[in-house]
Amino acid sequence: MLAVLSCIAVDHDPVSLVAAVLICVLGSLLTMRLFGRVRSTRGAARASWIALTSIIGGSPIWTTHFVAMMGYEADALAGYEPTATLLSLVLAVVVTGLGLFIAAATQRSLLIEAGGAIVGAGIASMHYVGMSGYQVQADLHWNMNYVGASLVAAGLFGALAMSRVARPVTRFCRYGGGVALVLAIASTHFIGMTALTVEPNLGASLPLNMLPESVMTVVLMFVTLMILSIGAMTYVIDRQSNRSAVERYRQLSLHDALTGLPNRAAFLERMGHLMDSPMGHNERIYMFSFDLDRFKEINDVHGHAAGDHVLRVAAERMTHHLRPGEFVARIGGDEFLAVSTRMFTAGDAENFARGIVSELNAPMEWQGLTLSVGTSIGVTVYPDAAREIDDLLAQADIAMYRAKSAGSNNICFYDQSMDQAARERSALAMDLRAGFQRNEFQLYFQKQNDTQTGEVVGFEVLLRWSHPTRGMVSPSEFIPIAERTGFISELGDWVLRQACLEAVRWSNPLRIAVNVAPKQLANSALPARVREILDETGLDPARLELEITESGIIADQQHALAIIRQLKAIGVKIAMDDYGTGYSSLSTLQLFP
């Protein structure tokens, strides 16, 4: 050990020694970082990374050795034989590449350490082949014990270097691998140089093609700067590419691919930041929840391409409507959330919501068709209504459904009384199917008289729900719930079937009128269901009158009118119910067949 320390301290020039150590440290750390990149790469890209890492890893091994040799004090004229010197560089690169290939080929086995040992063998082979090209006017004698020790040290430290990178236990293991590689290179060189004894011999001849140390110094400087620069630039470019890829993936993970709007995850993240930020005394955060009316019908009738177009147009319009401090997110389907931090009063929030309603009410053109949607918006405010984001989301949804219950294009602010109403609606929704199965629904028949003669010309069917604890539940309460839960089709079929069965029993063939909900009219299967029930019950189609609402037509005029024409072709009559309570559009009457 003392002999090795003496070799370092006495036989080497301090300046060259420091330069060699710096090159060794930089090259080793860079090599270990690139080796980590090799292990994370698959396919053809891995081969390219192995080749690059071999060059960048092998070259500092070579330059460290020869820079240290520039400071080796042999007390005799010295130079370097070109062929052996070049061969030592090739060996350093090729054998290092072989070791990296083997170490990167597996995730767990001892091949990792075996590959590291081969890297160590490359270091040793480079050293001793390079020393064979060391031409000095002296006699050289080798101590094989030190030679053997240098080989063992190279293999052990090389194996340790690969193991630390391939089997990390902390985030600093990559640096530990770099230190181990430094020790592999340094121990090989200095133990190997300790094995050498130089006895000056002025009679010894030197080859004519020998590279003098001055030329070798220039070569080493060029190779060192070039290799380390290429390696550093490669690492920086790769790191920047990775950062760009990570940022791109983050962008994709936080944004809706169809509309480009922030998604639910992005909304929660941004809302969390806003809620955690300091707020002034009068500052508020308003949250708006809304979806697109008639969106499902557009999807069902015109296909998902039309629905996607509607979502994109809606997103574009809402984005143009935004100002600094405001954003809109698509959280799923046709559901959106908007947030504004610019508002100080409920009036400001209502004006913002009216702007969204106005943007979404404008017709949308798609493949020669005019598509119409609308919206109703629920509003809540932080911190007045709630201080937790989940509570705010629930409140905004409750307010939105309250707005919807009053018709399209309404705006409703949350208040605490809505919680109880929402719980009651949820309980009613659960009771709805159970009540249907328990035969709690009943049909009542209201006379229809001729306005001139007063004669009874038919009956209108009225559906009532006799709830065991709530008593008689109004259709205005349970029909919207049935529509929202998708139960309206089953309930509507039952009403139509029971009404037809009852009408068939009458001795006088009077007309029977049955209401059709907008969700039923939007269903393309409605004409087939009506025909099936008429055939099943035996009722004359001419005795059946289906009453539809204006809102059922305005949702998607072309589709609704196509359904109505199919129903009339069966022979049933069509009537409009409650005209004047909704859009009251004369154009609707003109289109009505």
Secondary structure as UniProt FT lines:
FT   HELIX           2..10
FT   HELIX           14..39
FT   HELIX           44..70
FT   STRAND          78..80
FT   HELIX           82..104
FT   HELIX           111..132
FT   STRAND          134..136
FT   STRAND          138..142
FT   HELIX           144..166
FT   TURN            171..172
FT   HELIX           173..194
FT   STRAND          196..200
FT   TURN            202..203
FT   TURN            208..209
FT   STRAND          211..212
FT   HELIX           213..254
FT   TURN            257..259
FT   HELIX           264..276
FT   TURN            281..282
FT   STRAND          285..291
FT   HELIX           295..302
FT   HELIX           304..321
FT   TURN            324..325
FT   STRAND          326..332
FT   TURN            333..334
FT   STRAND          335..340
FT   HELIX           346..361
FT   STRAND          364..366
FT   TURN            367..368
FT   STRAND          369..371
FT   STRAND          377..382
FT   TURN            383..385
FT   HELIX           389..405
FT   TURN            408..409
FT   STRAND          411..413
FT   HELIX           417..437
FT   TURN            438..439
FT   STRAND          441..449
FT   TURN            451..453
FT   STRAND          456..467
FT   TURN            468..470
FT   STRAND          471..473
FT   HELIX           475..485
FT   HELIX           488..505
FT   STRAND          511..515
FT   HELIX           518..521
FT   TURN            524..525
FT   HELIX           526..537
FT   HELIX           541..543
FT   STRAND          544..549
FT   HELIX           550..554
FT   HELIX           557..570
FT   STRAND          573..577
FT   TURN            579..580
FT   HELIX           586..591
//
